[in-house]
Amino acid sequence: MSLDQTRGHVDEKAYSASSADGPYGQMCFLEVPVSDPARAAAFYTAVLGWECADAVMPSLTPGIKTVHFFNKGDLHGGFLAMEDGNHVTTGNDAARPARMAVLPTFCVRDIEVTVVEVERLGGRVHVPKTEIGGGMGFFCRIIDCEGNMVGIWAQE
């Protein structure tokens, strides 16, 4: 990003992706570590409307038993069924609240309605609905049923 000091504003061309960039720089696959793939599939199907495949693929990666695929529009990913002792969640440590891991954030229509569904399915709120400011909407961070922190965002 470049700051044009003479005019006091950010040069939009410095950070705006052009349509010529194609898919480069966009999320192309999301891996979610889980201990119970069926529970995770039910959670994300109900909360975010993900479509979860019945097919299971053995993993070639040590520490991961199987991969259970999902998608939603252009988002594709897999729940990684972790071997015992390998399911690491570092972004929701109450003793170290500033510790962060990669945090995917998903658009929702209504944060309050989504939070009700999250809690019904065994998840919990980590950071309550918070206004970003500048007309950029609101965010909330949740802990899913597998212990992973996920962000949700809505304009209202």
BADRENDO-204563 format. One record per residue (C-alpha): residue number from 1; x, y, z; residue in one letter. Coordinates in nm, 4 decimals. Example, Ala and Ser with C-alpha at 12.3 -4.5 7.8 and 13.67 -1.06 7.14 Angstrom:
BADRENDO-204563
- i|px|py|pz|aa
- 1|1.2300|-0.4500|0.7800|A
- 2|1.3670|-0.1060|0.7140|S
//
This chain:
BADRENDO-204563
- i|px|py|pz|aa
- 1|0.0000|0.0000|0.0000|M
- 2|0.1388|0.3430|-0.0830|S
- 3|0.0417|0.6588|0.0968|L
- 4|0.0311|0.9707|-0.1166|D
- 5|0.1737|1.2145|0.1383|Q
- 6|0.1044|1.5180|-0.0779|T
- 7|-0.2693|1.4558|-0.0928|R
- 8|-0.3057|1.2700|0.2394|G
- 9|-0.4893|0.9650|0.1111|H
- 10|-0.4201|0.6028|0.0292|V
- 11|-0.3614|0.5202|-0.3366|D
- 12|-0.6421|0.2724|-0.4065|E
- 13|-0.4528|0.1151|-0.6966|K
- 14|-0.1843|0.0004|-0.4529|A
- 15|-0.4123|-0.2490|-0.2816|Y
- 16|-0.7098|-0.3058|-0.5112|S
- 17|-0.7087|-0.6335|-0.7042|A
- 18|-0.7958|-0.6033|-1.0675|S
- 19|-1.0134|-0.8467|-1.2593|S
- 20|-0.7009|-0.9350|-1.4587|A
- 21|-0.5539|-1.0891|-1.1422|D
- 22|-0.7969|-1.3809|-1.1711|G
- 23|-0.8145|-1.6002|-0.8625|P
- 24|-0.4657|-1.5117|-0.7361|Y
- 25|-0.4668|-1.3854|-0.3789|G
- 26|-0.8113|-1.5261|-0.2996|Q
- 27|-0.8812|-1.8170|-0.0670|M
- 28|-0.8912|-2.1324|-0.2780|C
- 29|-0.9242|-2.4069|-0.0129|F
- 30|-0.9966|-2.4062|0.3610|L
- 31|-0.8816|-2.6878|0.5904|E
- 32|-1.0588|-2.7134|0.9269|V
- 33|-0.9028|-2.9517|1.1834|P
- 34|-1.1684|-3.1544|1.3683|V
- 35|-1.2022|-3.4509|1.6007|S
- 36|-1.5590|-3.5327|1.4901|D
- 37|-1.6202|-3.4693|1.1168|P
- 38|-1.9933|-3.5495|1.1345|A
- 39|-2.0464|-3.3029|1.4196|R
- 40|-1.8454|-3.0346|1.2342|A
- 41|-2.0444|-3.0966|0.9138|A
- 42|-2.3741|-3.0595|1.1023|A
- 43|-2.2478|-2.7403|1.2706|F
- 44|-2.1325|-2.5652|0.9511|Y
- 45|-2.4282|-2.6873|0.7455|T
- 46|-2.6682|-2.5320|0.9978|A
- 47|-2.4670|-2.2161|1.0726|V
- 48|-2.3293|-2.1251|0.7267|L
- 49|-2.5194|-2.3467|0.4828|G
- 50|-2.2146|-2.5446|0.3737|W
- 51|-2.2737|-2.8501|0.1562|E
- 52|-2.0818|-3.1438|0.3016|C
- 53|-2.0005|-3.4459|0.0872|A
- 54|-2.0593|-3.7980|0.2144|D
- 55|-1.7384|-3.9192|0.0479|A
- 56|-1.4278|-3.9499|0.2648|V
- 57|-1.0697|-3.9478|0.1390|M
- 58|-0.7800|-4.1021|0.3330|P
- 59|-0.5109|-3.8445|0.4039|S
- 60|-0.1498|-3.8805|0.2946|L
- 61|-0.0436|-3.6252|0.5567|T
- 62|0.0877|-3.7626|0.8893|P
- 63|-0.1405|-3.6722|1.1811|G
- 64|-0.4533|-3.6525|0.9656|I
- 65|-0.6722|-3.9618|0.9315|K
- 66|-0.9228|-3.8545|0.6664|T
- 67|-1.0503|-3.5526|0.4723|V
- 68|-1.4247|-3.4775|0.4502|H
- 69|-1.4967|-3.2237|0.1751|F
- 70|-1.7381|-2.9287|0.1822|F
- 71|-1.8253|-2.6307|-0.0350|N
- 72|-2.0373|-2.3182|-0.0421|K
- 73|-2.0345|-2.1213|-0.3659|G
- 74|-1.6710|-2.0505|-0.4496|D
- 75|-1.5461|-2.1751|-0.1111|L
- 76|-1.4077|-2.5287|-0.1124|H
- 77|-1.2450|-2.7099|0.1744|G
- 78|-1.2194|-3.0122|0.3936|G
- 79|-1.2678|-3.1112|0.7539|F
- 80|-0.9428|-3.2811|0.8556|L
- 81|-1.0117|-3.5687|1.0953|A
- 82|-0.7066|-3.5384|1.3190|M
- 83|-0.5339|-3.8289|1.4904|E
- 84|-0.5514|-3.8169|1.8697|D
- 85|-0.3237|-3.5498|2.0126|G
- 86|-0.2857|-3.3591|1.6859|N
- 87|-0.5928|-3.1327|1.7044|H
- 88|-0.4326|-2.8010|1.7909|V
- 89|-0.6388|-2.4912|1.8567|T
- 90|-0.4279|-2.1897|1.9440|T
- 91|-0.6582|-1.8973|1.8822|G
- 92|-0.8896|-1.9375|2.1801|N
- 93|-0.6554|-1.9804|2.4769|D
- 94|-0.8232|-1.8031|2.7718|A
- 95|-0.4851|-1.7738|2.9460|A
- 96|-0.3433|-1.5908|2.6418|R
- 97|-0.6366|-1.4026|2.4826|P
- 98|-0.4136|-1.2039|2.2449|A
- 99|-0.2732|-1.5204|2.0844|R
- 100|-0.3990|-1.5519|1.7271|M
- 101|-0.4035|-1.8158|1.4577|A
- 102|-0.5178|-1.7709|1.0981|V
- 103|-0.8775|-1.6543|1.1247|L
- 104|-1.1219|-1.7172|0.8415|P
- 105|-1.4213|-1.4841|0.8533|T
- 106|-1.7507|-1.5645|0.6825|F
- 107|-2.0341|-1.3367|0.5732|C
- 108|-2.3698|-1.3924|0.7425|V
- 109|-2.7017|-1.2117|0.7061|R
- 110|-2.7554|-1.1522|1.0786|D
- 111|-2.4950|-1.1985|1.3525|I
- 112|-2.7494|-1.2357|1.6357|E
- 113|-2.9452|-1.5093|1.4546|V
- 114|-2.6202|-1.6854|1.3640|T
- 115|-2.4960|-1.6753|1.7249|V
- 116|-2.8180|-1.8429|1.8452|V
- 117|-2.7542|-2.1271|1.6004|E
- 118|-2.3857|-2.1470|1.6989|V
- 119|-2.4744|-2.1858|2.0670|E
- 120|-2.7527|-2.4355|1.9929|R
- 121|-2.4978|-2.6550|1.8155|L
- 122|-2.2357|-2.6486|2.0909|G
- 123|-2.0303|-2.3474|1.9851|G
- 124|-1.9805|-2.0296|2.1850|R
- 125|-1.9066|-1.6609|2.1396|V
- 126|-1.5430|-1.5576|2.1872|H
- 127|-1.5787|-1.1894|2.0874|V
- 128|-1.9355|-1.0523|2.0857|P
- 129|-2.0823|-0.8516|1.7983|K
- 130|-1.8586|-0.5487|1.7564|T
- 131|-1.8976|-0.2493|1.5264|E
- 132|-1.5933|-0.2027|1.3028|I
- 133|-1.6650|0.1647|1.2343|G
- 134|-1.6571|0.3706|0.9190|G
- 135|-1.9658|0.1968|0.7805|G
- 136|-1.7740|-0.1320|0.7479|M
- 137|-2.0279|-0.3423|0.9360|G
- 138|-1.9914|-0.5676|1.2389|F
- 139|-1.7910|-0.8753|1.3306|F
- 140|-1.8105|-1.1477|1.5917|C
- 141|-1.5709|-1.4311|1.6726|R
- 142|-1.7048|-1.7710|1.7655|I
- 143|-1.5541|-2.0970|1.8824|I
- 144|-1.7030|-2.3794|1.6779|D
- 145|-1.8045|-2.7210|1.8106|C
- 146|-1.4473|-2.8466|1.7490|E
- 147|-1.2685|-2.5650|1.9340|G
- 148|-1.1683|-2.3622|1.6252|N
- 149|-1.2061|-1.9844|1.6251|M
- 150|-1.3992|-1.8489|1.3252|V
- 151|-1.5072|-1.4948|1.2450|G
- 152|-1.8494|-1.3939|1.1180|I
- 153|-1.9296|-1.0585|0.9569|W
- 154|-2.2492|-0.8743|0.8629|A
- 155|-2.3175|-0.5234|0.7377|Q
- 156|-2.5907|-0.4621|0.9984|E
//
